[in-house]
Amino acid sequence: MSPESVRVEIFDQAYNLRGSDAEYITRLAEYVDGRIRTIAAQTTTVDSVRLAVLAAVNIADELHLLKRKYESLSAAYRSRAEGLAGALDAVLENQSQKMAG
C-alpha cells in the first residue's frame, strides 16, 4: 500500500503528513495537538517551538514509562511461562512413567 498524504492541524498549523493509514495519522496528530494545548494552558509561554519541545519531552516520558512497564510485565510473564512449562513437563514425565510402569 503506497503512502497517502493526510492534511492535519497541530496547534493551528496545517501539515501534510504521509503514511499508509490516514485514520492513524489523524489520531496521532490529534494526540500531539492535545498535548501541546494542555502544556500551553499550564504555562505562560506562547512560543510554539518551545511548546512543541515540551510536548515532545512529555510524550517521550510517557513512552519510556510504558516501555519500562512493558519490559517488567514481559519478564514476569516469561518467568510465569517458564514455571508453567516446568510444571507441565513434570506432569507429563509422571504420566509417561506411570504408563511405562
C-alpha positions in Angstrom: 0.0 0.0 0.0 1.5 3.3 -1.0 1.7 6.2 1.4 -1.0 8.8 1.1 -0.9 12.5 2.1 -3.1 13.5 5.1 -3.7 17.1 6.0 -3.8 17.6 9.7 -3.7 20.6 12.1 -1.5 20.7 15.1 -1.7 23.8 17.3 -3.4 25.8 14.5 -0.7 24.9 11.9 -1.6 22.8 8.9 0.7 19.9 8.0 0.6 17.3 5.2 1.8 14.0 6.6 2.4 10.9 4.6 1.5 7.3 5.7 -0.4 4.2 4.8 -3.2 4.7 7.4 -4.8 8.1 7.3 -7.0 7.5 10.3 -4.0 6.6 12.4 -2.1 9.6 11.3 -5.1 11.8 12.1 -5.3 10.3 15.6 -1.6 10.9 16.2 -1.9 14.5 15.1 -4.9 15.0 17.4 -2.9 13.5 20.3 0.1 15.8 19.7 -2.2 18.7 19.3 -3.9 17.9 22.6 -0.6 17.6 24.4 0.6 20.9 23.1 -2.6 22.6 24.1 -2.5 21.1 27.6 1.0 22.4 28.1 0.1 25.8 26.6 -2.7 26.0 29.2 -0.3 25.3 32.0 2.5 27.7 31.0 2.8 31.4 30.1 4.9 30.8 27.0 3.4 31.4 23.6 6.4 30.2 21.7 5.1 27.4 19.6 8.6 25.8 19.2 9.1 25.8 22.9 5.6 24.3 23.4 6.4 21.6 20.8 9.6 20.7 22.5 7.9 20.5 25.9 5.2 18.3 24.4 7.9 16.1 22.8 9.6 15.6 26.2 6.3 14.8 27.8 5.4 12.2 25.1 9.0 10.7 25.3 8.5 10.4 29.1 5.2 8.6 28.5 6.9 6.3 26.0 9.7 5.4 28.4 7.4 4.8 31.3 5.3 2.4 29.1 8.4 0.7 27.8 9.6 0.1 31.4 6.2 -1.3 32.4 6.1 -3.5 29.2 9.6 -4.9 30.0 8.6 -5.6 33.6 5.4 -7.3 32.6 7.2 -9.2 29.8 9.8 -10.5 32.3 7.0 -11.5 34.7 5.1 -13.4 32.0 8.2 -15.1 30.7 9.1 -16.2 34.2 5.5 -17.5 34.8 5.5 -19.3 31.4 8.8 -21.0 32.3 7.3 -22.1 35.6 4.2 -23.4 33.9 6.3 -25.2 31.3 8.3 -26.9 34.0 5.2 -28.0 35.9 3.7 -29.4 32.6 7.0 -31.2 31.9 6.8 -32.7 35.4 3.2 -33.9 34.9 3.9 -35.3 31.5 7.0 -37.1 32.9 5.0 -38.5 35.7 2.3 -39.7 33.3 4.7 -41.4 31.0 6.4 -43.2 33.9 3.0 -44.4 35.1 2.2 -45.7 31.6 5.6 -47.4 31.3 5.4 -48.9 34.7 
